[in-house]
Amino acid sequence: MKIKPKKTVSSFGGENYLIDQSGKVEHTAKPTIVALANGKILTIKISAVEKRKLIGAMKEIDFPKQFYVYKIFATLIFILLKKAKTKRVIIDREYPGHESIVKDMLIYLFTKNELNLPEIEFGLVGKKVAAHIKGLATYQGKIKPTIIVKTEEILEVIYSNKKGRRSQSSRDNP
């Protein structure tokens, strides 16, 4: 029996973007960088200190608690996609088995903000693509991130309604 090698995404043109993460959300001693690239390169950073604050806050107010990592990851992606205004994105398989949670959160955020949802796919983004290279360089401190987010900004994106007010119950949100 032949085993097919895992397919990686190396490049594609047009309105498509690749997304890669450096530094997992759940690794709270290090920052997390999410990079989006296809000609244009955007990176977003949340520091280790801010991640610990954010995770602590989400564990207190969110249900179910085990989904906070995927919600944070999706929210970082949402902020980048909103800025890039892309029609199609391929997200690196950072959390196999939990991609539906990430996608559902992205759908929720785009719908809540009345924005056009890009086509979302998950695939293996190679190490030779700009999203990986720039994300890693940002993670290593060699280049500055495009966006730096704080705990309050992420909480606002996730838990506020469209008009910017906090919702009555976090259980109403994914």
C-alpha positions as CSV (number, residue, x, y, z in Angstrom):
1,M,0.0,0.0,0.0
2,K,1.4,3.4,-1.0
3,I,1.0,6.3,1.3
4,K,0.5,9.6,-0.4
5,P,2.7,12.4,0.9
6,K,0.8,15.3,2.6
7,K,0.1,18.0,0.2
8,T,1.6,21.4,1.0
9,V,0.6,24.8,-0.3
10,S,3.5,26.6,-1.7
11,S,2.0,29.4,-3.7
12,F,-1.0,30.6,-5.5
13,G,-2.0,33.8,-7.2
14,G,-4.7,36.3,-7.5
15,E,-6.8,37.3,-4.5
16,N,-5.7,34.4,-2.4
17,Y,-3.7,34.6,0.9
18,L,-1.8,32.1,3.1
19,I,-1.9,32.3,6.9
20,D,0.7,30.8,9.2
21,Q,1.2,31.0,13.0
22,S,4.5,31.2,14.9
23,G,4.2,30.6,18.6
24,K,1.0,28.7,19.6
25,V,-1.6,30.6,21.5
26,E,-1.5,28.1,24.3
27,H,2.2,28.6,24.8
28,T,1.9,31.5,27.2
29,A,5.6,32.0,27.8
30,K,6.1,33.2,24.2
31,P,4.3,35.7,21.9
32,T,2.0,34.5,19.2
33,I,2.4,35.9,15.6
34,V,0.0,35.2,12.8
35,A,1.1,36.2,9.4
36,L,-0.9,36.6,6.2
37,A,0.8,36.9,2.9
38,N,0.4,36.9,-0.9
39,G,2.4,39.8,-2.2
40,K,1.1,41.9,0.6
41,I,2.4,40.8,4.0
42,L,0.6,41.5,7.3
43,T,1.6,40.2,10.7
44,I,-0.2,40.5,14.1
45,K,1.4,40.0,17.5
46,I,0.1,39.3,20.9
47,S,2.7,39.3,23.6
48,A,3.1,36.5,26.2
49,V,2.0,38.9,29.0
50,E,-1.2,39.9,27.0
51,K,-1.9,36.3,26.2
52,R,-1.9,35.3,29.8
53,K,-4.2,38.2,30.7
54,L,-6.5,37.3,27.8
55,I,-6.6,33.6,28.5
56,G,-7.3,34.3,32.2
57,A,-10.2,36.7,31.3
58,M,-11.6,34.2,28.8
59,K,-11.5,31.3,31.3
60,E,-13.6,33.4,33.7
61,I,-16.2,34.5,31.2
62,D,-16.3,32.0,28.4
63,F,-18.1,28.7,28.0
64,P,-16.9,26.1,27.1
65,K,-13.5,27.0,28.4
66,Q,-11.5,24.5,26.2
67,F,-12.3,26.5,23.1
68,Y,-10.5,29.8,24.0
69,V,-7.3,28.9,22.2
70,Y,-9.2,28.4,18.9
71,K,-11.2,31.6,19.4
72,I,-8.1,33.6,20.0
73,F,-6.4,32.2,16.9
74,A,-9.5,32.8,14.8
75,T,-9.8,36.4,16.1
76,L,-6.2,37.2,15.2
77,I,-6.9,35.8,11.7
78,F,-10.1,37.9,11.5
79,I,-8.2,41.1,12.3
80,L,-5.7,40.4,9.5
81,L,-8.4,39.3,7.0
82,K,-10.5,42.4,7.7
83,K,-7.5,44.6,6.9
84,A,-6.5,42.6,3.8
85,K,-10.0,42.3,2.3
86,T,-9.2,39.0,0.6
87,K,-11.6,36.7,-1.2
88,R,-9.8,33.4,-0.4
89,V,-7.5,32.2,2.3
90,I,-5.7,29.1,3.2
91,I,-4.9,28.7,6.8
92,D,-2.1,26.5,8.0
93,R,-3.3,23.4,9.9
94,E,-2.2,24.6,13.3
95,Y,-5.0,22.8,15.2
96,P,-6.0,19.6,13.3
97,G,-9.4,18.3,14.5
98,H,-10.4,21.7,15.7
99,E,-10.5,23.6,12.3
100,S,-14.3,23.6,12.3
101,I,-14.2,25.7,15.6
102,V,-11.8,28.2,14.0
103,K,-13.9,28.4,10.8
104,D,-17.1,28.8,12.8
105,M,-15.6,31.6,14.8
106,L,-14.5,33.3,11.6
107,I,-18.0,33.0,10.2
108,Y,-19.4,34.4,13.4
109,L,-17.0,37.4,13.4
110,F,-17.5,38.3,9.7
111,T,-21.3,37.9,10.0
112,K,-21.4,40.0,13.3
113,N,-19.4,42.8,11.6
114,E,-21.5,42.5,8.4
115,L,-18.4,41.9,6.3
116,N,-18.0,39.6,3.3
117,L,-16.7,36.2,4.3
118,P,-13.7,35.0,2.3
119,E,-13.6,31.4,1.1
120,I,-11.7,29.6,3.9
121,E,-9.6,26.5,3.5
122,F,-7.1,24.7,5.7
123,G,-3.9,23.2,4.3
124,L,-0.3,22.6,5.1
125,V,1.5,25.9,4.4
126,G,5.1,25.2,3.5
127,K,8.2,26.6,5.2
128,K,9.2,28.4,2.0
129,V,6.2,30.7,1.7
130,A,6.2,34.4,2.8
131,A,3.6,33.8,5.5
132,H,5.9,31.4,7.3
133,I,9.2,33.3,6.6
134,K,7.8,36.7,7.7
135,G,5.9,35.2,10.6
136,L,8.9,33.4,12.0
137,A,11.1,36.5,11.5
138,T,8.6,38.6,13.4
139,Y,8.4,35.9,16.1
140,Q,12.2,36.0,16.4
141,G,12.2,39.8,16.7
142,K,14.0,40.4,13.4
143,I,11.2,42.5,12.0
144,K,8.4,44.4,13.6
145,P,4.8,43.2,13.4
146,T,2.2,45.2,11.4
147,I,-0.3,45.1,14.2
148,I,0.2,44.6,18.0
149,V,-3.0,43.7,19.9
150,K,-3.8,43.9,23.6
151,T,-6.2,41.8,25.7
152,E,-8.9,44.5,25.6
153,E,-8.9,44.6,21.8
154,I,-9.4,40.9,21.4
155,L,-12.1,40.8,24.1
156,E,-13.9,43.6,22.3
157,V,-13.8,41.8,18.9
158,I,-15.1,38.6,20.4
159,Y,-17.6,39.7,23.0
160,S,-19.0,43.1,21.9
161,N,-22.0,43.4,19.6
162,K,-21.6,45.3,16.3
163,K,-22.1,48.7,17.9
164,G,-19.2,48.2,20.2
165,R,-21.1,47.4,23.4
166,R,-20.3,44.3,25.4
167,S,-23.0,41.6,25.0
168,Q,-25.1,40.6,27.9
169,S,-23.9,37.0,28.0
170,S,-20.7,35.5,26.6
171,R,-22.7,32.3,26.1
172,D,-24.5,34.0,23.2
173,N,-21.3,34.1,21.3
174,P,-19.4,31.1,19.9
